[in-house]
Amino acid sequence: MTDAQDIAPVAPVPDGNPVASTGTRTAADVVTPALVARLTRGVTGSGRTASHAPFTGELLAELPEAAPEEVAAAFDRAREAQRAWAAVPVRTRAAVLLRFHDLVLRRQSEVLDLIQLETGKTRLHAHEEVQAVAVAARHYGRAAAAYLRPKNHLGVLPVLTKVTEIRHPRGVVGQIAPWNYPLELSVGDALPAFAAGNAVVMKPDTQTALTALWARALLIEAGLPADVWQVVLGEGPVVGPEVVAHADYVSFTGSTRTGREVARGAADRLVGCSLELGGKNAMLVLRDADVEKAAAGAVRGCFSSAGQLCISIERLYVHSSVADAFVRSFAARTKALRLGTALAYGADMGSLVSQRQLETVTRHVEEAVGKGAKLVAGGRARPDVGPLFYEPTILDGVQPPMAVCTEETFGPVVSLYRFDDEDEVVREANATPYGLNASVWTTDTRRGRAIAARLQAGTVNVNEAYAAAYGSARSPMGGMGDSGLGRRHGSEGILKYTEAQTVAEQRIMPMGPAFGLDDERYAQLLTNGLRALRALRLR
């Protein structure tokens, strides 16, 4: 790839983060009318909606917007297509995922452009999504058949009772995907649903719909029947409830507030749901940590995708004995981060995605500073780079009732806290209703794992911020408490899209008195049998 030639360092802004070159390619070079027409082919919607580029604020694309009755029609088409798709052998369905894996890696430059233009990310942070989707496609492409195959279990009467567990697709999955990771949190979550034999009706965020539509087009090219994946666009409060109202299962990633509404809607219809919601993730730097490695890890953990990552770090707890050295290194690294808008590798941090995100970040930082917190780095918007840029920001001296202390900022802002006692810091890290991700840094990895096990978070990384756990697709990923329900990845990530059925075949002897036994003798026979099974340690 030749993208790197577009990046050239320019003079840094005084007392601010340096700026990388804006490059030469523009949104108009990438998002052409022909591309929009190709990606929206077959997408339901008689209305019109629009997305804008965070880097510049310019119009990116006009897209079809679905009315409620059009959402219902999309479910009808998906339901019809799902019956034929479920009849396809699981290994054939899984092979589609493997072909998709190859196409994504081969044509990644196309989607990297779209992700950057729709989210404002740097190219390297956009590539995290390519990595994650490739890992998920490979994993479920290889493992789906094993996860879904019928399983024999020991029956109530061994030998006499044969029991088989069968997995059936739920039908049509309703998926509501967010804007912050538009490739990974759209198609990445849909892949196991497809492998399990489901159809999907997805509502991606309009701001990042082109990325999801690109993934749909590529998956169809890989062999997925077009009607098996329906996309509907529109305002969340209008289209989202319609998706929940028609789905056989709901997958949602977004805010805790909206997640509660989704859960209520699913509960009213007695359908299942999985929710990945907000977080206020903590990183613990223990007294024996390698300070330089921890500081570098904190930069990645706090400022990847400009902090607009559910599992990014917003609270940094540092042992007092290493705090000064850590803060010096972390602040220096943070102040050196290059901001940039180029569709190319080279910039270190990109833009926020919307005016709403910029306002939240600004409010949290200004309130904290106004109430006595100290700015260690950053702390201001950068309209000289782009309309939604904000410098990576480190705050010290944060304490309640500052909003940044407890509320999810979802931006490039982290608060520093010092500690002396490990039991105390574990309590502090757990003193939040959220429980999505956490990080522990130490040279004693056994101790690090022990502390990790005490943290109330769905994933905990030792000597990494988030990528080690998230990228390990065989292991479950999700939140505790207000951070959600259910898991993605691993067996739970695909089995949640299935209904379990038990088929029990009784042989030779019925489950009742037989062979001339009266009730009392039959009950005694069963009692002796149960005692024997206990003695044989059978489960």
C-alpha positions, 0 to 999 in steps of 0.5 A: 500500500502507498497510503503512507506517502500522503503523511508529512509532519508539519510544524506543531501548534504551540503548546499543543499536539503536533499535526500530521498532513491532511493528505491529498485524497478527499471524501469526494474521491472515495464516496462517489455516487456510483459507490453509494448506488452500488452499496445501497442496492437492495436496501429498504427505504423510501425516505432520505437521510444523510451522513457527514464526514467528521474530518471536515463536516462536509456531506458524505452521502445521502442514503435511503431511510426506512419507514416503520412499514418498510422495516416490517417488509425487510423482516418478511424478506429476511424470514423467507430467505432464512428458511432456505439458508438454515437448510444449507449445511453448516460447513457450507455456511461457514465456508462463506465466512472464510471467503469473506475473510480473504476478501476483507484482507485483500480489499481492506484499503476500500473499507479503511477509507470508509471507516476513516471518513465516517468515524474520523479515526486514524488509519491504524485505528481503523485497521483494528476493525479489519483485524477484529473482523478477520479474526471473527470470520476465521474463528467462526468459519473454522469452529462453527460446525463444532459449536453447532453439532449435535451433542450426546448427553448421559440420560436419566437412565444410562444406556436406557435413555439416549439424549441428544442436544440439537441447536436450531437457528432462532430465525431473524436476528434484529441487530442495532449497531453503533457508530464507533466501530462500524465494521467490527460491531456490524458484520463482526457480530452478524457473522456467527448469526449467519453461521448458525443459520439465521438471517439478520435485519440490521440497523447501523447508525446512519453516520457509519452506514456505508461501512456496514453496507460495504461489508454486506456487499462483500459478504454477498460476493462471498456467497451469502444470499442477499436477502439473508442480510437486510439493512434498514436506516433511520433515526434510532428512536423510530427504526430501533423499536421497529427492529426490536418489535419484529426480531426473534432475537436482538443484538444491541451495542450502545449506551446503557440508557438505550440498552435498558429500552431494548431489553424492555422491548425484548422482554415484552415479546419474550425474545432473548437479547444480548447487550454490550453497553457503557463502561468506565474502565480502569487501568491499575499500574502496580508498584512493580510495573515497567513504567515505560511499557505501562505508559505506552500501553496507557496511550493506546488504551486511552486514546485509540479511536479518540477514546470512542471505544467501549473498552477504552481506559477512562480511569488510571490508578497508579501506585504512589511509588511509581506515579511521578515517573509514570506521569512524566512518561505518559504525559510526554507520550500524550503531548507528542501524539500527532493529530491528523485527517489524512486517508493514510497511515501516520497520524496517531489520533483522529477526530471525535465523530459528532458535535454531541461527543465534542460537547460531552468531552468539553463539558467534562473537562471544563467542569473538572478544571473549574472544580479544581482538577489539574490539566496534565496534558491537552484540555482543548478543542482543535478546530485548526485540525478539524471541526470535531478534534479535541486534544488527548487529555490527562486530568489529575485531582479528579474527585466527586462530584465531577461528572468525569469521575463517574460518567462515561466520557467516551472521548480522549480524556483520562483521569489519574488517581494515586494509590498505596494499598492494592486492596483499596485500589481494587475497591476503587476500581470496582466502585462503579455500576459498570463492569466492561473492561479493566487492565493491570500492569505488573512484572509479576504476572501471577499477581497480576492475574490474581488481581485481575480475578478480583476486578468486576469486569467482563474482560481484564488484560494483564500488561495490555489495555484491551486488545489481548482479551478482545482479540482472543475470539475463542474467549467470551467478551462482554460486560457485568452490571450496567455494562450489559448482558450476554457475550460475543466471541467463543461458544456464547457468541454463536450459541446465543443465536440458537435455540437448544432442543433436547431429544430424549429417546427411551429404550427397553424400559419405560419411565414407569412401572413395567415387567410386572412391578407394582408402584412400590417395587418400582419406586424401590428399584429407582431408589436403588438405582439413584444410589448406585449412580451416586456411588459411581460418581455419575453426573 
